[in-house]
Amino acid sequence: MPQLYPASLDWYRASYVHERLAVRRAIPSLCTPGHIDTARGKRRLERWRAEAPFTADAWWSQRLTLERTSEEEWLTILGESSHTMSQALRGLPVWVTPLVQAFTCPPVMSATLPLSETWSKHQAVRFLEAFGPLIQQARSRLSTRLHGLLHGQSDAPWDAASLEAML
């Protein structure tokens, strides 16, 4: 089981494509032959292209356009190692800290997920328990924002407690 230790290189492997592209473009020296494993990049590119909808050239082309990149640049970032990314970023990706906190800090709200009677009868819903810390973290952020938005709004159609109960 992977550790939640924030400095683990595994976090860099999970970086978004746009994060990797931004680093590559900001620090072109990372793309020297010693930093890129072309064979690994090709294997990873093949896996991307094997997944629907990217098996269709039109969809793949749209994805490349969305990221403002070429297939060659995509291949390069797929061949970069986690170690190279960690050196380039000089810090964790911004999404790592909240994720680690969700699973290592005590919950702000009740650890029990509030499920309606209808949903609580389905055993398949139990998988949500694994995501409980993330769900609670998101509910806490939403609650804080609701209270901020509704503070001093006496003419608001709902109060924060009613809205929270609906979540």
PLY file of the C-alpha trace (Angstrom):
ply
format ascii 1.0
element vertex 167
property float x
property float y
property float z
element edge 166
property int vertex1
property int vertex2
end_header
0.00 0.00 0.00
1.46 3.42 -0.95
2.53 5.71 1.84
0.88 9.08 2.35
4.29 10.54 3.00
4.22 13.83 1.08
7.79 13.63 -0.25
7.25 10.27 -1.97
8.13 10.23 -5.65
4.84 8.43 -6.31
3.03 11.77 -6.02
4.95 13.14 -8.99
4.00 10.14 -11.09
0.37 11.14 -10.52
0.91 14.71 -11.72
-1.55 16.05 -14.25
-0.43 16.31 -17.85
-0.80 20.09 -17.75
1.46 20.22 -14.66
4.13 18.18 -16.42
3.86 20.30 -19.56
4.18 23.52 -17.57
7.35 22.26 -15.86
8.84 21.05 -19.13
8.18 24.39 -20.79
9.52 26.38 -17.83
12.70 24.29 -17.54
13.66 23.03 -21.02
16.99 21.72 -19.71
15.07 18.83 -18.13
14.51 17.38 -21.57
18.05 16.31 -22.19
18.47 12.70 -23.33
19.62 11.60 -19.87
16.34 12.73 -18.32
13.98 11.08 -20.81
13.30 7.36 -21.11
11.98 7.17 -24.68
10.97 3.50 -24.40
8.91 4.22 -21.27
7.36 7.23 -23.00
6.34 5.09 -25.98
4.82 2.40 -23.74
2.83 5.00 -21.83
1.71 6.69 -25.04
0.52 3.33 -26.37
-1.53 2.85 -23.19
-3.09 6.32 -23.62
-3.95 5.58 -27.26
-5.41 2.17 -26.36
-8.02 3.79 -24.09
-11.34 5.00 -25.47
-11.94 7.53 -26.89
-8.28 8.09 -27.79
-8.19 5.10 -30.11
-9.83 7.46 -32.62
-7.35 9.88 -34.17
-9.87 12.75 -34.05
-10.28 12.42 -30.28
-6.54 12.13 -29.76
-5.97 15.22 -31.87
-8.53 17.12 -29.78
-6.77 16.07 -26.58
-3.43 17.30 -27.89
-5.05 20.57 -28.95
-6.67 20.96 -25.53
-3.25 20.67 -23.87
-1.65 22.89 -26.56
0.94 20.25 -27.26
2.21 17.87 -29.90
2.44 14.11 -29.75
6.23 14.48 -29.61
6.03 16.70 -26.51
3.45 14.36 -24.96
5.81 11.44 -25.56
8.60 13.39 -23.87
6.64 14.11 -20.69
5.51 10.48 -20.52
9.17 9.46 -20.62
10.20 11.73 -17.74
10.91 10.10 -14.42
9.25 11.00 -11.13
12.70 11.96 -9.85
13.14 14.50 -12.66
9.70 15.95 -11.92
10.47 16.22 -8.20
13.68 18.12 -8.92
11.92 20.45 -11.34
8.95 21.27 -9.14
11.04 21.86 -6.00
7.90 21.24 -4.04
4.84 19.09 -4.11
2.06 19.44 -6.67
-0.58 21.73 -5.16
-3.16 18.96 -4.84
-0.98 16.68 -2.68
-1.17 18.56 0.63
-5.00 18.59 0.92
-5.10 14.93 -0.08
-2.54 13.92 2.56
-4.31 16.08 5.16
-7.64 14.42 4.42
-6.26 11.01 5.34
-3.90 11.98 8.17
-5.68 14.75 10.09
-8.62 14.13 12.38
-11.94 14.84 10.65
-13.51 18.23 11.20
-16.98 16.76 10.86
-18.47 13.40 11.80
-16.64 10.50 10.21
-19.96 8.87 9.30
-21.14 9.77 5.86
-24.71 11.07 5.93
-26.64 8.85 3.54
-30.35 8.99 2.88
-32.37 5.95 3.87
-32.71 5.01 0.21
-28.96 4.99 -0.42
-27.94 3.44 2.89
-29.76 0.22 1.91
-27.43 -0.40 -1.04
-24.32 -2.35 -0.14
-22.44 -0.98 -3.14
-22.47 2.44 -1.48
-20.04 1.12 1.14
-17.17 1.85 -1.23
-17.72 5.52 -0.35
-16.27 4.83 3.09
-12.82 4.64 1.49
-13.35 8.17 0.21
-14.89 9.36 3.48
-11.98 11.63 4.45
-12.06 13.36 1.05
-15.84 13.71 1.12
-15.73 15.13 4.66
-12.98 17.56 3.67
-15.05 18.77 0.71
-18.18 19.07 2.86
-16.23 21.08 5.42
-14.95 23.48 2.73
-18.45 23.81 1.31
-19.91 24.45 4.75
-17.36 27.18 5.43
-18.15 28.84 2.10
-21.90 28.55 2.65
-21.62 30.24 6.02
-19.49 32.97 4.46
-21.97 33.55 1.65
-25.03 33.55 3.86
-23.56 35.51 6.76
-25.65 38.61 7.27
-28.06 37.68 4.48
-31.36 37.78 6.34
-33.33 37.65 3.09
-31.57 34.50 1.80
-34.06 31.77 0.79
-32.16 29.17 2.89
-29.99 29.10 5.93
-26.63 27.35 5.96
-27.79 24.56 8.29
-30.66 23.63 5.93
-28.33 23.55 2.96
-25.79 21.44 4.83
-28.49 18.95 5.74
-29.19 18.46 2.02
-25.61 17.45 1.28
0 1
1 2
2 3
3 4
4 5
5 6
6 7
7 8
8 9
9 10
10 11
11 12
12 13
13 14
14 15
15 16
16 17
17 18
18 19
19 20
20 21
21 22
22 23
23 24
24 25
25 26
26 27
27 28
28 29
29 30
30 31
31 32
32 33
33 34
34 35
35 36
36 37
37 38
38 39
39 40
40 41
41 42
42 43
43 44
44 45
45 46
46 47
47 48
48 49
49 50
50 51
51 52
52 53
53 54
54 55
55 56
56 57
57 58
58 59
59 60
60 61
61 62
62 63
63 64
64 65
65 66
66 67
67 68
68 69
69 70
70 71
71 72
72 73
73 74
74 75
75 76
76 77
77 78
78 79
79 80
80 81
81 82
82 83
83 84
84 85
85 86
86 87
87 88
88 89
89 90
90 91
91 92
92 93
93 94
94 95
95 96
96 97
97 98
98 99
99 100
100 101
101 102
102 103
103 104
104 105
105 106
106 107
107 108
108 109
109 110
110 111
111 112
112 113
113 114
114 115
115 116
116 117
117 118
118 119
119 120
120 121
121 122
122 123
123 124
124 125
125 126
126 127
127 128
128 129
129 130
130 131
131 132
132 133
133 134
134 135
135 136
136 137
137 138
138 139
139 140
140 141
141 142
142 143
143 144
144 145
145 146
146 147
147 148
148 149
149 150
150 151
151 152
152 153
153 154
154 155
155 156
156 157
157 158
158 159
159 160
160 161
161 162
162 163
163 164
164 165
165 166
